[in-house]
């Protein structure tokens, strides 16, 4: 199942896994990445619900940005290799 998801999200994963050189990876970085991604997804959901209930559709850009950041964090944290996680953290 993980292999099928890796194929589905290969565009995102290839971008972060393609870097060269040494990197520093810690297991805690992956955990924090997944937690932060979840928080961004919750933030985008709350923002979307508030925007719909108040008929304020000018908040579309922040909702999309928060969702995209959260989604990428969840994909890389859950499916990416150590290099991808280190690339997001900027560990060199």
MODELLER restraints for C-alpha pairs under 7 A, 6 or more apart:
rsr = mdl.restraints
at = mdl.atoms
rsr.add(forms.Gaussian(group=physical.xy_distance, feature=features.Distance(at['CA:6:A'], at['CA:79:A']), mean=6.34, stdev=0.5))
rsr.add(forms.Gaussian(group=physical.xy_distance, feature=features.Distance(at['CA:13:A'], at['CA:76:A']), mean=6.50, stdev=0.5))
rsr.add(forms.Gaussian(group=physical.xy_distance, feature=features.Distance(at['CA:13:A'], at['CA:80:A']), mean=6.13, stdev=0.5))
rsr.add(forms.Gaussian(group=physical.xy_distance, feature=features.Distance(at['CA:16:A'], at['CA:84:A']), mean=4.64, stdev=0.5))
rsr.add(forms.Gaussian(group=physical.xy_distance, feature=features.Distance(at['CA:16:A'], at['CA:87:A']), mean=6.11, stdev=0.5))
rsr.add(forms.Gaussian(group=physical.xy_distance, feature=features.Distance(at['CA:17:A'], at['CA:83:A']), mean=5.63, stdev=0.5))
rsr.add(forms.Gaussian(group=physical.xy_distance, feature=features.Distance(at['CA:17:A'], at['CA:84:A']), mean=4.58, stdev=0.5))
rsr.add(forms.Gaussian(group=physical.xy_distance, feature=features.Distance(at['CA:22:A'], at['CA:92:A']), mean=6.07, stdev=0.5))
rsr.add(forms.Gaussian(group=physical.xy_distance, feature=features.Distance(at['CA:23:A'], at['CA:83:A']), mean=6.76, stdev=0.5))
rsr.add(forms.Gaussian(group=physical.xy_distance, feature=features.Distance(at['CA:23:A'], at['CA:86:A']), mean=6.29, stdev=0.5))
rsr.add(forms.Gaussian(group=physical.xy_distance, feature=features.Distance(at['CA:23:A'], at['CA:91:A']), mean=5.67, stdev=0.5))
rsr.add(forms.Gaussian(group=physical.xy_distance, feature=features.Distance(at['CA:23:A'], at['CA:92:A']), mean=4.47, stdev=0.5))
rsr.add(forms.Gaussian(group=physical.xy_distance, feature=features.Distance(at['CA:24:A'], at['CA:86:A']), mean=6.22, stdev=0.5))
rsr.add(forms.Gaussian(group=physical.xy_distance, feature=features.Distance(at['CA:24:A'], at['CA:91:A']), mean=5.31, stdev=0.5))
rsr.add(forms.Gaussian(group=physical.xy_distance, feature=features.Distance(at['CA:24:A'], at['CA:92:A']), mean=5.85, stdev=0.5))
rsr.add(forms.Gaussian(group=physical.xy_distance, feature=features.Distance(at['CA:25:A'], at['CA:82:A']), mean=6.15, stdev=0.5))
rsr.add(forms.Gaussian(group=physical.xy_distance, feature=features.Distance(at['CA:25:A'], at['CA:86:A']), mean=5.49, stdev=0.5))
rsr.add(forms.Gaussian(group=physical.xy_distance, feature=features.Distance(at['CA:30:A'], at['CA:77:A']), mean=5.22, stdev=0.5))
rsr.add(forms.Gaussian(group=physical.xy_distance, feature=features.Distance(at['CA:30:A'], at['CA:85:A']), mean=6.32, stdev=0.5))
rsr.add(forms.Gaussian(group=physical.xy_distance, feature=features.Distance(at['CA:33:A'], at['CA:73:A']), mean=5.82, stdev=0.5))
rsr.add(forms.Gaussian(group=physical.xy_distance, feature=features.Distance(at['CA:33:A'], at['CA:77:A']), mean=5.68, stdev=0.5))
rsr.add(forms.Gaussian(group=physical.xy_distance, feature=features.Distance(at['CA:34:A'], at['CA:73:A']), mean=6.10, stdev=0.5))
rsr.add(forms.Gaussian(group=physical.xy_distance, feature=features.Distance(at['CA:34:A'], at['CA:74:A']), mean=5.12, stdev=0.5))
rsr.add(forms.Gaussian(group=physical.xy_distance, feature=features.Distance(at['CA:34:A'], at['CA:77:A']), mean=5.29, stdev=0.5))
rsr.add(forms.Gaussian(group=physical.xy_distance, feature=features.Distance(at['CA:34:A'], at['CA:78:A']), mean=6.97, stdev=0.5))
rsr.add(forms.Gaussian(group=physical.xy_distance, feature=features.Distance(at['CA:37:A'], at['CA:69:A']), mean=6.89, stdev=0.5))
rsr.add(forms.Gaussian(group=physical.xy_distance, feature=features.Distance(at['CA:37:A'], at['CA:70:A']), mean=3.91, stdev=0.5))
rsr.add(forms.Gaussian(group=physical.xy_distance, feature=features.Distance(at['CA:37:A'], at['CA:71:A']), mean=6.42, stdev=0.5))
rsr.add(forms.Gaussian(group=physical.xy_distance, feature=features.Distance(at['CA:37:A'], at['CA:73:A']), mean=4.76, stdev=0.5))
rsr.add(forms.Gaussian(group=physical.xy_distance, feature=features.Distance(at['CA:37:A'], at['CA:74:A']), mean=5.24, stdev=0.5))
rsr.add(forms.Gaussian(group=physical.xy_distance, feature=features.Distance(at['CA:38:A'], at['CA:70:A']), mean=6.15, stdev=0.5))
rsr.add(forms.Gaussian(group=physical.xy_distance, feature=features.Distance(at['CA:38:A'], at['CA:74:A']), mean=6.97, stdev=0.5))
rsr.add(forms.Gaussian(group=physical.xy_distance, feature=features.Distance(at['CA:40:A'], at['CA:66:A']), mean=5.48, stdev=0.5))
rsr.add(forms.Gaussian(group=physical.xy_distance, feature=features.Distance(at['CA:40:A'], at['CA:67:A']), mean=6.43, stdev=0.5))
rsr.add(forms.Gaussian(group=physical.xy_distance, feature=features.Distance(at['CA:40:A'], at['CA:69:A']), mean=6.84, stdev=0.5))
rsr.add(forms.Gaussian(group=physical.xy_distance, feature=features.Distance(at['CA:40:A'], at['CA:70:A']), mean=4.70, stdev=0.5))
rsr.add(forms.Gaussian(group=physical.xy_distance, feature=features.Distance(at['CA:41:A'], at['CA:66:A']), mean=6.61, stdev=0.5))
rsr.add(forms.Gaussian(group=physical.xy_distance, feature=features.Distance(at['CA:41:A'], at['CA:67:A']), mean=5.35, stdev=0.5))
rsr.add(forms.Gaussian(group=physical.xy_distance, feature=features.Distance(at['CA:41:A'], at['CA:70:A']), mean=5.09, stdev=0.5))
rsr.add(forms.Gaussian(group=physical.xy_distance, feature=features.Distance(at['CA:43:A'], at['CA:66:A']), mean=6.93, stdev=0.5))
rsr.add(forms.Gaussian(group=physical.xy_distance, feature=features.Distance(at['CA:44:A'], at['CA:63:A']), mean=4.92, stdev=0.5))
rsr.add(forms.Gaussian(group=physical.xy_distance, feature=features.Distance(at['CA:44:A'], at['CA:66:A']), mean=5.29, stdev=0.5))
rsr.add(forms.Gaussian(group=physical.xy_distance, feature=features.Distance(at['CA:44:A'], at['CA:67:A']), mean=5.45, stdev=0.5))
rsr.add(forms.Gaussian(group=physical.xy_distance, feature=features.Distance(at['CA:47:A'], at['CA:63:A']), mean=6.27, stdev=0.5))
rsr.add(forms.Gaussian(group=physical.xy_distance, feature=features.Distance(at['CA:48:A'], at['CA:63:A']), mean=6.30, stdev=0.5))
rsr.add(forms.Gaussian(group=physical.xy_distance, feature=features.Distance(at['CA:51:A'], at['CA:57:A']), mean=5.91, stdev=0.5))
rsr.add(forms.Gaussian(group=physical.xy_distance, feature=features.Distance(at['CA:51:A'], at['CA:59:A']), mean=6.63, stdev=0.5))
rsr.add(forms.Gaussian(group=physical.xy_distance, feature=features.Distance(at['CA:76:A'], at['CA:84:A']), mean=6.58, stdev=0.5))
rsr.add(forms.Gaussian(group=physical.xy_distance, feature=features.Distance(at['CA:76:A'], at['CA:85:A']), mean=6.44, stdev=0.5))
rsr.add(forms.Gaussian(group=physical.xy_distance, feature=features.Distance(at['CA:77:A'], at['CA:85:A']), mean=6.43, stdev=0.5))
